[in-house]
Amino acid sequence: MRGRDSRWAKVAGAAAVVLLGAGCGSGGGDSSFGREAAQAEIVAAVEKAGLPESDLPGAGGATPTDATPGPTPSTERERLQERAAACSAAWQYVGPPVDGSRPGVEKAVTALVGEDWVQGERQVEKLDEKGGTMLQITLRKRGWVLYARHTGAQQGLGVEIVALHATETACMNRFTEQERKVLFGEDAEQG
């Protein structure tokens, strides 16, 4: 399921890294299930699965839900990324490979399914000849789409990425075509 959902997932990933603590969008989805609830379920699933903690400031750990003062966005793209962050909940690890992290992603997905997330498409891509792979599992719940990902190489870069990024569809759909072009560049024209 590439195309639009994939582009929103890219923004959610970028937004999680630059998140300035924007508030929850209620976007027409189930108002009892908002950003804070999605974030809490992601963090609980990560903890239950025993996924690694990141030592990287700003890149690992839970996306903040409290309003944290940050620099004022200076470009249109930064302002749009801040709006996109308000539509998302995320957790990620970026660091050296950790034993058991890929099965940990599977355990986190199982925990989310236990919280009524519906598992959908599952993709596994071979990254290199040395056994590197990328796993992505899509889940949906009450107007939210979550991508659980694991990317790791057996040899080479020595970096592993584990990410759970959820976006509220109605909130993201508020972006105009022009705003999507600013956020996604050339990808906005595809699919």
Salt bridges, closest charged atoms under 4 A:
ASP5 OD2 - ARG140 NH2 3.36
ASP30 OD2 - ARG142 NE 3.44
GLU41 OE2 - LYS141 NZ 2.91
GLU76 OE1 - ARG79 NE 3.40
GLU106 OE2 - ARG122 NH2 2.56
GLU125 OE2 - ARG2 NH2 2.40
GLU129 OE1 - LYS126 NZ 3.52
GLU160 OE2 - HIS150 NE2 2.60
GLU177 OE2 - LYS181 NZ 3.75
GLU179 OE2 - ARG83 NH1 2.71
ASP187 OD2 - LYS10 NZ 2.79
GLU189 OE2 - LYS181 NZ 3.63
